[in-house]
Every structure is written in structure tokens, then in C-alpha cells.
């Protein structure tokens, strides 16, 4: 398969998978099970027609409101599906049609779901972060061994410990400024960034710090409320995505 065709296929796959990212977003903060039927109303939990699983156009096909309770579907749902397609394209461009692309497709979708949940609820639910971590470790181990790159495993675990340690220290210093969910997310980010190169977690955390600071200052200037809650998880996730996307350039010559 040519690289261009692979990238296009990943973009299409990302759009389709974005439907299930929305399922994670809608069910993750509560206790509703992650099982079929996938298309359900977020308010009354009524089962929706299968047309609701169409990427981008699913909510429009259902009339934009639940037929049972009349509550509107989230305007952000097609945005999430498009964003997931874009993220899969980013991973495809970075890794090409090679095995290491698989865990990063998984990572980007998980980070998208967690970021949207954090924006809406100021929480990073354990029922998503822990399964992502537990699935990531064996996945990265197997791919490193298949690719005959065992040193990537050492880098990954050092990256996870280092990223977690830095965020844990920040949390201990200022527990009101950062939730412990962000600290737990740091293990996942450090694992994946370190797997590529041991120094990459530094770039990911640096990018997240800059992005979070800029956006946080902007929110403060607009709201003029120093006590207003501000989710940091999305910027940790975006910093990771940026570091992965430019990892070849950032680690060149190291």
C-alpha cells in the first residue's frame, strides 16, 4: 500500500472510529456500561436508530434531537469525529504503514475522548485512563520486541516514571492548580513519548506547559475570575500529540 493511500485510509478509519470516541465521551463520566447498543440518547438512554452511527452526518440523519425525550444531540459530536480523523492522519503521516502506528492511533483517540470529557466535566475518569494504560503496556512491549527495539521499552518506562513524577510534584506543591487525574494521565503520556525517544517527554511536557499557560491567561483575562476552574488535561494531550507529530525532527541527531 502506498503511503498516500495509507494516510487516506487512516483518515477514513478515524472518522468511523470517531463515532465510538463519542460513546466514550458520553458514557465515560458516569457509570453507564461500554456495550451495545452504541447509539443511545445521553439524557434518557433510549436506543437510537442505527443511522446515528454514521460519522459526521449521524446526528443530522436523526433530526438532531432524541425522538423519545426531545433533547438535542451534542453539537460537538461531528466535530469530535472529524478531529479523530485528523489525528489518525497525523499518526499515519508520522509513522507510515508500519506497526508502531497502531498504538498511536489508539492513543490519539483515547486522548481526544479524555480531553473532551475534561473540558465538560473537569475530570479524567479512571474507567478510561486505567484501561488505556493497561492496554498500552503490553501493546508497546509486543511491538518493541517485534521491531527488535528493546531499548524503546526502557525509554518508555523511564518516560512514564519521569512524566508522572514531575506532575506529581506539581500536584503536591499546588493541589488546587492541578487535579490528580492529570497526574495519572502523565503515566500514559510519558509511556508513549518515551517509547519514541527518552528525551521526548521533556518536549511534550514543555509544549503542554506553554499551551496551558497561554490558554489559562487568556481565560483569566476574559473572565477576570481567578477562581474559575481550568482543565489542564486537554493541553497535556495536545502537547503529546505535537511532540509525537514532530518527534523525528525533535530527536534528530540524538
N, C-alpha and C positions, 0 to 999 in steps of 0.2 A: 504494500500500500504506500502510495506517495505521501510525503509529509503534508502537502496541502489537503489531500483527501482525508487524511487522518485528523487534521485540525478541524475540518468541516464536520466530520462525523462526531467529534467530541463536542463541538458546539451544539449540534442537534441533540446528542445524548444529554448534554447539560440542560437543555430546555425541558426535555421529557422528565429528567430526574428532578428538576426544579419543582414539579408537582409534589413530589414526596418530601422535598425540603419544606414545603408549606405545611405538610402534615406534621412534621416535627415541630414547626413553629406554633401551630395551632394546638397541639396536644402536649408539647413538652413542658410548659409551665405548670400544668395541673397534674392530674393522676389518670387521665384517660389513656387506655392501652394503645400501643402502636400496633394495631392489627386491622385487617379488613373488616368492613368496607372502608376504603380510604377517603371517599368523598362524603364528608359529613358537615352539617352546619355547626359552626363554632359556638352558637348560642343554645340551640335546642337539641343538638346532637342528632337531628333527623338525617337519614340516609339520603344523599343526593343522587340524581341520575349519573350514569357513567360519563356523560358529556362533561361533567365537572372536572374530569381528569385530563381534559385536553390542555396542553400547555398554552399559556398566554390567553387563549380565547375561551377557556373553560367557563369562567365566571360569566362572560358575556352570553355564552350559549344557554346558561341557566337563568338569564334575565337579571343578573346582578343582585338578586335578593333571594332569600330562602322561601320556597313555596309553602313551608309549614308555619313559620313564625314571622316571616316578612323582614327579618333583619338583613341588612346589606352585607355583602361579602366584602372582605378587605380589599381596598383599592391597591394595596401593596402586593397582592398575591401575584399578578402577572409581572410586576417589577422584579420580584424575587426569582421567578422562573427565567427571566431574561438575564438577570445578574448571574444566576448559576451557569447559564450557557456561556456567558463571557468568562467566568472564572475557569470553566473547563477548557476554553480556548487558550487562556493564559497558561494553564498547565501543559496543554498539548504543544504549544509553541516552545515552552521551556524544555520539555523532556523528549518530545517527538514520540514516535511509535515504539517505545521501549518500556520494559517492565516498571521502572521507577515511576512512570506517570500514574500508575494505578493508585498508590496510597495518597498521592497529592490531589487527585480528583476527589477521593473520599474526604481528605482533609478540608479542601476548599468548600465542599457542600456543607460539612459539619460546621465550619466557621461561619458560613453565611447564616445558617439556622440559629446558631448561638448569638450572633450579632444582632439579628432582628429581635429575638426574644429579649436580649439585654436592653435594646432601645425601648421596647414596650413595657417591660416589667422590672428593669434594673436587677435582673437575676440571670445567673448562668446555671440552669438546673443540673444537678448531679446525675439525673436519669438520662442525660445526654452526654455530659463530659466524661463520666466514668466509662460507659460503654465504648466511646470513641477511643479513650486511652487504652482500654483492654484489647480492643481490636487492632489498634495501631502497632502495639509492640510486636506481636507475632508476625504481622504483615511486613513490617520493616525488617525484622530478623530474617525471614524467609527470602525476601528479595535481595538483601545484602549477601546472603550465602549463595543464592543462585547466580548473582552477578560477580561472585568471587571478590567481594569488597568487605571483608570482615572488619576493617578499621572503621567503616561507617557506623558500626554498632557501638564502638567505644565513643565515637564522636556524638552519636545520638544520645547516649545515656549521660555523658558529661554535659551536653547541651540542655537536657531536661533538668538535671540537678542544678545547673548554674542559673538557668532562667527562673526556675521555681525559687531558688534561694534568694535571688535579687528581689523578686516580687514579694516574697515572704518577709524580707527585711523591710521593704517599703510599707507593707501592711502593718508590721509591728510598730513602726515609727508613727504611722498615721492611719489607724484602722478606719477612721471616718472618711478618709480620702480614697480608699480602695477596698472593695469587697473581697472576701476570701475566695469567692468564685473566680475572680481574676487570677488569683494566685494558683488555684488548681488548673485553670486553663493554661497557665505558663508551662506546666509539665508537658502538655501536648505540643505547644509551640516550640519549646526548646528541643523536644524529641525530633520533630520533623526538620527544623532548621539545622540542628546539629548533625542529622543524618547526611545532609548535603555537604557540610563542612563545619568543623568545630568552631570557627570564628563567626559563622553566620548568625547565631543567636544574638550576638552583640549588635549587628546591623538591624535585625528585626526589632529588638527592644528599643534601639535608638530611634528608628523610624516611628514606632508606636508612641514613644515619648514626645517626639516633635508634633506628630499629628494630634495626639490627645491634648497637648498644651495649646496648640493653635485653636482647635475647636473649643476647648474649655474656656479660653479667654474670650472667644467670640460669643459664646453663650452667656458669659458673665457680663459682657458689655451690653448685650441686647436685653437681658432680663434684669440686670442690676440687682441680682439676688445671690449673695454669696453662699446661701444655704441650699440653693437649688441642686438637686441630685444630678449627677452627670455620669453616665455609663462609660467605663473605660474599655470594656471588652471588645467593642467594635474596632477600636483603634489598635488594640493589641493584635486583633485578627488581620486588619488591613496592613499593619506593619509587617506581619508574617508573610502575607501574600506578595507585598512589594519586594521583600528580601528574597523570596523564592524566585520570583519572576526575573530578578536581576542578579541571581546568585552566581551565574557564570562570570559576569563582569566584576562582581564584588570580590570574588575569590580568585580571580586570575593572577597567576604568579605566586600564590601562597602554597 
